[in-house]
Amino acid sequence: KSFPWLEWSPEALGGKLISLPIREDIPENIQGQLIVELYSK
């Protein structure tokens, strides 16, 4: 699986962040409001 904002090198077992992903680019179902509520406590 590849992402347009991430460059992965399996030979080097490393990667490079090409650009910051926007919410729609991240395949996980992340509820940002829950993260904000957790860190605002």
PDB file of N, CA, C, O and CB in Angstrom:
ATOM      1  N   LYS A   1       0.852  -1.181   0.000  1.00  0.00           N
ATOM      2  CA  LYS A   1       0.000   0.000   0.000  1.00  0.00           C
ATOM      3  C   LYS A   1       0.893   1.238   0.000  1.00  0.00           C
ATOM      4  O   LYS A   1       1.853   1.313   0.767  1.00  0.00           O
ATOM      5  CB  LYS A   1      -0.967   0.002   1.229  1.00  0.00           C
ATOM      6  N   SER A   2       0.582   2.196  -0.848  1.00  0.00           N
ATOM      7  CA  SER A   2       1.403   3.404  -0.907  1.00  0.00           C
ATOM      8  C   SER A   2       0.548   4.635  -0.640  1.00  0.00           C
ATOM      9  O   SER A   2      -0.667   4.640  -0.842  1.00  0.00           O
ATOM     10  CB  SER A   2       2.101   3.523  -2.276  1.00  0.00           C
ATOM     11  N   PHE A   3       1.217   5.655  -0.188  1.00  0.00           N
ATOM     12  CA  PHE A   3       0.567   6.920   0.121  1.00  0.00           C
ATOM     13  C   PHE A   3       1.291   8.026  -0.635  1.00  0.00           C
ATOM     14  O   PHE A   3       2.519   8.000  -0.725  1.00  0.00           O
ATOM     15  CB  PHE A   3       0.563   7.198   1.657  1.00  0.00           C
ATOM     16  N   PRO A   4       0.559   8.999  -1.182  1.00  0.00           N
ATOM     17  CA  PRO A   4       1.212  10.057  -1.960  1.00  0.00           C
ATOM     18  C   PRO A   4       2.079  10.985  -1.119  1.00  0.00           C
ATOM     19  O   PRO A   4       2.918  11.697  -1.671  1.00  0.00           O
ATOM     20  CB  PRO A   4       0.173  10.869  -2.676  1.00  0.00           C
ATOM     21  N   TRP A   5       1.906  10.999   0.173  1.00  0.00           N
ATOM     22  CA  TRP A   5       2.649  11.907   1.040  1.00  0.00           C
ATOM     23  C   TRP A   5       3.821  11.225   1.748  1.00  0.00           C
ATOM     24  O   TRP A   5       4.509  11.848   2.557  1.00  0.00           O
ATOM     25  CB  TRP A   5       1.718  12.507   2.066  1.00  0.00           C
ATOM     26  N   LEU A   6       4.047   9.931   1.439  1.00  0.00           N
ATOM     27  CA  LEU A   6       5.085   9.166   2.123  1.00  0.00           C
ATOM     28  C   LEU A   6       5.911   8.396   1.105  1.00  0.00           C
ATOM     29  O   LEU A   6       5.365   7.743   0.216  1.00  0.00           O
ATOM     30  CB  LEU A   6       4.467   8.203   3.157  1.00  0.00           C
ATOM     31  N   GLU A   7       7.225   8.476   1.239  1.00  0.00           N
ATOM     32  CA  GLU A   7       8.126   7.717   0.371  1.00  0.00           C
ATOM     33  C   GLU A   7       8.768   6.622   1.222  1.00  0.00           C
ATOM     34  O   GLU A   7       9.466   6.920   2.191  1.00  0.00           O
ATOM     35  CB  GLU A   7       9.220   8.650  -0.290  1.00  0.00           C
ATOM     36  N   TRP A   8       8.537   5.361   0.865  1.00  0.00           N
ATOM     37  CA  TRP A   8       9.003   4.227   1.666  1.00  0.00           C
ATOM     38  C   TRP A   8      10.100   3.489   0.927  1.00  0.00           C
ATOM     39  O   TRP A   8       9.979   3.221  -0.268  1.00  0.00           O
ATOM     40  CB  TRP A   8       7.842   3.270   1.997  1.00  0.00           C
ATOM     41  N   SER A   9      11.171   3.160   1.632  1.00  0.00           N
ATOM     42  CA  SER A   9      12.272   2.394   1.060  1.00  0.00           C
ATOM     43  C   SER A   9      12.407   1.092   1.839  1.00  0.00           C
ATOM     44  O   SER A   9      12.988   1.086   2.924  1.00  0.00           O
ATOM     45  CB  SER A   9      13.606   3.208   1.089  1.00  0.00           C
ATOM     46  N   PRO A  10      11.879  -0.019   1.306  1.00  0.00           N
ATOM     47  CA  PRO A  10      11.953  -1.285   2.041  1.00  0.00           C
ATOM     48  C   PRO A  10      13.385  -1.798   2.200  1.00  0.00           C
ATOM     49  O   PRO A  10      13.689  -2.487   3.174  1.00  0.00           O
ATOM     50  CB  PRO A  10      11.119  -2.334   1.338  1.00  0.00           C
ATOM     51  N   GLU A  11      14.257  -1.470   1.260  1.00  0.00           N
ATOM     52  CA  GLU A  11      15.650  -1.919   1.373  1.00  0.00           C
ATOM     53  C   GLU A  11      16.331  -1.291   2.587  1.00  0.00           C
ATOM     54  O   GLU A  11      17.085  -1.956   3.298  1.00  0.00           O
ATOM     55  CB  GLU A  11      16.432  -1.574   0.092  1.00  0.00           C
ATOM     56  N   ALA A  12      16.063  -0.016   2.816  1.00  0.00           N
ATOM     57  CA  ALA A  12      16.674   0.700   3.935  1.00  0.00           C
ATOM     58  C   ALA A  12      15.837   0.603   5.203  1.00  0.00           C
ATOM     59  O   ALA A  12      16.247   1.081   6.261  1.00  0.00           O
ATOM     60  CB  ALA A  12      16.882   2.157   3.571  1.00  0.00           C
ATOM     61  N   LEU A  13      14.663  -0.015   5.098  1.00  0.00           N
ATOM     62  CA  LEU A  13      13.722  -0.094   6.224  1.00  0.00           C
ATOM     63  C   LEU A  13      13.451   1.292   6.799  1.00  0.00           C
ATOM     64  O   LEU A  13      13.455   1.486   8.015  1.00  0.00           O
ATOM     65  CB  LEU A  13      14.271  -1.026   7.326  1.00  0.00           C
ATOM     66  N   GLY A  14      13.221   2.232   5.927  1.00  0.00           N
ATOM     67  CA  GLY A  14      12.962   3.597   6.356  1.00  0.00           C
ATOM     68  C   GLY A  14      12.075   4.311   5.368  1.00  0.00           C
ATOM     69  O   GLY A  14      11.763   3.801   4.292  1.00  0.00           O
ATOM     70  N   GLY A  15      11.680   5.490   5.756  1.00  0.00           N
ATOM     71  CA  GLY A  15      10.811   6.271   4.891  1.00  0.00           C
ATOM     72  C   GLY A  15      11.091   7.749   5.022  1.00  0.00           C
ATOM     73  O   GLY A  15      11.866   8.192   5.870  1.00  0.00           O
ATOM     74  N   LYS A  16      10.432   8.501   4.152  1.00  0.00           N
ATOM     75  CA  LYS A  16      10.602   9.949   4.132  1.00  0.00           C
ATOM     76  C   LYS A  16       9.230  10.581   3.970  1.00  0.00           C
ATOM     77  O   LYS A  16       8.452  10.194   3.098  1.00  0.00           O
ATOM     78  CB  LYS A  16      11.569  10.399   2.988  1.00  0.00           C
ATOM     79  N   LEU A  17       8.947  11.545   4.810  1.00  0.00           N
ATOM     80  CA  LEU A  17       7.695  12.283   4.729  1.00  0.00           C
ATOM     81  C   LEU A  17       7.852  13.350   3.653  1.00  0.00           C
ATOM     82  O   LEU A  17       8.629  14.291   3.813  1.00  0.00           O
ATOM     83  CB  LEU A  17       7.312  12.917   6.109  1.00  0.00           C
ATOM     84  N   ILE A  18       7.116  13.203   2.566  1.00  0.00           N
ATOM     85  CA  ILE A  18       7.234  14.118   1.436  1.00  0.00           C
ATOM     86  C   ILE A  18       6.439  15.392   1.683  1.00  0.00           C
ATOM     87  O   ILE A  18       6.915  16.493   1.404  1.00  0.00           O
ATOM     88  CB  ILE A  18       6.758  13.443   0.149  1.00  0.00           C
ATOM     89  N   SER A  19       5.230  15.240   2.206  1.00  0.00           N
ATOM     90  CA  SER A  19       4.393  16.393   2.532  1.00  0.00           C
ATOM     91  C   SER A  19       3.467  16.000   3.671  1.00  0.00           C
ATOM     92  O   SER A  19       3.258  14.815   3.931  1.00  0.00           O
ATOM     93  CB  SER A  19       3.579  16.882   1.287  1.00  0.00           C
ATOM     94  N   LEU A  20       2.918  16.987   4.340  1.00  0.00           N
ATOM     95  CA  LEU A  20       1.978  16.685   5.413  1.00  0.00           C
ATOM     96  C   LEU A  20       0.656  16.223   4.809  1.00  0.00           C
ATOM     97  O   LEU A  20       0.113  16.880   3.921  1.00  0.00           O
ATOM     98  CB  LEU A  20       1.763  17.920   6.327  1.00  0.00           C
ATOM     99  N   PRO A  21       0.142  15.099   5.289  1.00  0.00           N
ATOM    100  CA  PRO A  21      -1.120  14.610   4.735  1.00  0.00           C
ATOM    101  C   PRO A  21      -2.301  15.423   5.253  1.00  0.00           C
ATOM    102  O   PRO A  21      -2.280  15.939   6.370  1.00  0.00           O
ATOM    103  CB  PRO A  21      -1.314  13.131   5.076  1.00  0.00           C
ATOM    104  N   ILE A  22      -3.320  15.524   4.422  1.00  0.00           N
ATOM    105  CA  ILE A  22      -4.567  16.116   4.888  1.00  0.00           C
ATOM    106  C   ILE A  22      -5.435  14.982   5.421  1.00  0.00           C
ATOM    107  O   ILE A  22      -5.151  13.812   5.164  1.00  0.00           O
ATOM    108  CB  ILE A  22      -5.299  16.914   3.741  1.00  0.00           C
ATOM    109  N   ARG A  23      -6.470  15.314   6.147  1.00  0.00           N
ATOM    110  CA  ARG A  23      -7.305  14.289   6.774  1.00  0.00           C
ATOM    111  C   ARG A  23      -7.796  13.232   5.802  1.00  0.00           C
ATOM    112  O   ARG A  23      -7.834  12.049   6.138  1.00  0.00           O
ATOM    113  CB  ARG A  23      -8.480  14.932   7.436  1.00  0.00           C
ATOM    114  N   GLU A  24      -8.169  13.643   4.613  1.00  0.00           N
ATOM    115  CA  GLU A  24      -8.707  12.705   3.628  1.00  0.00           C
ATOM    116  C   GLU A  24      -7.649  11.727   3.118  1.00  0.00           C
ATOM    117  O   GLU A  24      -7.992  10.672   2.585  1.00  0.00           O
ATOM    118  CB  GLU A  24      -9.302  13.468   2.461  1.00  0.00           C
ATOM    119  N   ASP A  25      -6.361  12.068   3.275  1.00  0.00           N
ATOM    120  CA  ASP A  25      -5.281  11.193   2.809  1.00  0.00           C
ATOM    121  C   ASP A  25      -4.993  10.048   3.771  1.00  0.00           C
ATOM    122  O   ASP A  25      -4.353   9.068   3.386  1.00  0.00           O
ATOM    123  CB  ASP A  25      -4.023  11.999   2.598  1.00  0.00           C
ATOM    124  N   ILE A  26      -5.449  10.153   5.004  1.00  0.00           N
ATOM    125  CA  ILE A  26      -5.164   9.138   6.017  1.00  0.00           C
ATOM    126  C   ILE A  26      -6.282   8.103   5.997  1.00  0.00           C
ATOM    127  O   ILE A  26      -7.445   8.449   6.201  1.00  0.00           O
ATOM    128  CB  ILE A  26      -5.021   9.778   7.437  1.00  0.00           C
ATOM    129  N   PRO A  27      -5.943   6.831   5.754  1.00  0.00           N
ATOM    130  CA  PRO A  27      -6.979   5.813   5.589  1.00  0.00           C
ATOM    131  C   PRO A  27      -7.665   5.373   6.879  1.00  0.00           C
ATOM    132  O   PRO A  27      -8.707   4.720   6.821  1.00  0.00           O
ATOM    133  CB  PRO A  27      -6.389   4.628   4.939  1.00  0.00           C
ATOM    134  N   GLU A  28      -7.124   5.703   8.009  1.00  0.00           N
ATOM    135  CA  GLU A  28      -7.715   5.281   9.280  1.00  0.00           C
ATOM    136  C   GLU A  28      -8.905   6.154   9.639  1.00  0.00           C
ATOM    137  O   GLU A  28      -8.975   7.320   9.252  1.00  0.00           O
ATOM    138  CB  GLU A  28      -6.672   5.327  10.402  1.00  0.00           C
ATOM    139  N   ASN A  29      -9.833   5.579  10.379  1.00  0.00           N
ATOM    140  CA  ASN A  29     -11.008   6.317  10.839  1.00  0.00           C
ATOM    141  C   ASN A  29     -10.656   6.991  12.167  1.00  0.00           C
ATOM    142  O   ASN A  29     -10.908   6.438  13.238  1.00  0.00           O
ATOM    143  CB  ASN A  29     -12.256   5.368  10.994  1.00  0.00           C
ATOM    144  N   ILE A  30     -10.081   8.176  12.090  1.00  0.00           N
ATOM    145  CA  ILE A  30      -9.636   8.901  13.280  1.00  0.00           C
ATOM    146  C   ILE A  30     -10.628  10.014  13.579  1.00  0.00           C
ATOM    147  O   ILE A  30     -10.957  10.818  12.707  1.00  0.00           O
ATOM    148  CB  ILE A  30      -8.202   9.476  13.087  1.00  0.00           C
ATOM    149  N   GLN A  31     -11.096  10.054  14.808  1.00  0.00           N
ATOM    150  CA  GLN A  31     -12.027  11.099  15.225  1.00  0.00           C
ATOM    151  C   GLN A  31     -11.221  12.190  15.921  1.00  0.00           C
ATOM    152  O   GLN A  31     -10.880  12.075  17.098  1.00  0.00           O
ATOM    153  CB  GLN A  31     -13.152  10.528  16.168  1.00  0.00           C
ATOM    154  N   GLY A  32     -10.926  13.246  15.177  1.00  0.00           N
ATOM    155  CA  GLY A  32     -10.081  14.328  15.671  1.00  0.00           C
ATOM    156  C   GLY A  32     -10.629  15.003  16.904  1.00  0.00           C
ATOM    157  O   GLY A  32      -9.856  15.432  17.760  1.00  0.00           O
ATOM    158  N   GLN A  33     -11.932  15.111  17.021  1.00  0.00           N
ATOM    159  CA  GLN A  33     -12.540  15.762  18.180  1.00  0.00           C
ATOM    160  C   GLN A  33     -12.213  15.008  19.466  1.00  0.00           C
ATOM    161  O   GLN A  33     -12.025  15.629  20.512  1.00  0.00           O
ATOM    162  CB  GLN A  33     -14.059  15.863  17.999  1.00  0.00           C
ATOM    163  N   LEU A  34     -12.144  13.671  19.404  1.00  0.00           N
ATOM    164  CA  LEU A  34     -11.798  12.894  20.598  1.00  0.00           C
ATOM    165  C   LEU A  34     -10.359  13.156  21.029  1.00  0.00           C
ATOM    166  O   LEU A  34     -10.068  13.173  22.225  1.00  0.00           O
ATOM    167  CB  LEU A  34     -12.000  11.396  20.339  1.00  0.00           C
ATOM    168  N   ILE A  35      -9.469  13.358  20.083  1.00  0.00           N
ATOM    169  CA  ILE A  35      -8.074  13.672  20.408  1.00  0.00           C
ATOM    170  C   ILE A  35      -7.988  15.039  21.065  1.00  0.00           C
ATOM    171  O   ILE A  35      -7.261  15.209  22.043  1.00  0.00           O
ATOM    172  CB  ILE A  35      -7.190  13.627  19.141  1.00  0.00           C
ATOM    173  N   VAL A  36      -8.719  16.017  20.542  1.00  0.00           N
ATOM    174  CA  VAL A  36      -8.738  17.360  21.125  1.00  0.00           C
ATOM    175  C   VAL A  36      -9.278  17.306  22.544  1.00  0.00           C
ATOM    176  O   VAL A  36      -8.721  17.941  23.440  1.00  0.00           O
ATOM    177  CB  VAL A  36      -9.588  18.321  20.266  1.00  0.00           C
ATOM    178  N   GLU A  37     -10.347  16.561  22.762  1.00  0.00           N
ATOM    179  CA  GLU A  37     -10.931  16.456  24.101  1.00  0.00           C
ATOM    180  C   GLU A  37      -9.965  15.798  25.075  1.00  0.00           C
ATOM    181  O   GLU A  37      -9.877  16.213  26.230  1.00  0.00           O
ATOM    182  CB  GLU A  37     -12.239  15.667  24.052  1.00  0.00           C
ATOM    183  N   LEU A  38      -9.239  14.780  24.629  1.00  0.00           N
ATOM    184  CA  LEU A  38      -8.286  14.090  25.497  1.00  0.00           C
ATOM    185  C   LEU A  38      -7.166  15.032  25.947  1.00  0.00           C
ATOM    186  O   LEU A  38      -6.824  15.067  27.129  1.00  0.00           O
ATOM    187  CB  LEU A  38      -7.692  12.872  24.773  1.00  0.00           C
ATOM    188  N   TYR A  39      -6.599  15.789  25.016  1.00  0.00           N
ATOM    189  CA  TYR A  39      -5.470  16.652  25.354  1.00  0.00           C
ATOM    190  C   TYR A  39      -5.879  17.971  25.990  1.00  0.00           C
ATOM    191  O   TYR A  39      -5.021  18.709  26.474  1.00  0.00           O
ATOM    192  CB  TYR A  39      -4.668  16.928  24.129  1.00  0.00           C
ATOM    193  N   SER A  40      -7.161  18.284  26.001  1.00  0.00           N
ATOM    194  CA  SER A  40      -7.594  19.524  26.642  1.00  0.00           C
ATOM    195  C   SER A  40      -7.936  19.312  28.114  1.00  0.00           C
ATOM    196  O   SER A  40      -8.298  20.261  28.809  1.00  0.00           O
ATOM    197  CB  SER A  40      -8.797  20.099  25.910  1.00  0.00           C
ATOM    198  N   LYS A  41      -7.825  18.075  28.592  1.00  0.00           N
ATOM    199  CA  LYS A  41      -8.120  17.796  30.014  1.00  0.00           C
ATOM    200  C   LYS A  41      -6.989  18.235  30.904  1.00  0.00           C
ATOM    201  O   LYS A  41      -7.066  18.078  32.123  1.00  0.00           O
ATOM    202  CB  LYS A  41      -8.390  16.310  30.231  1.00  0.00           C
TER     203      LYS A  41
END
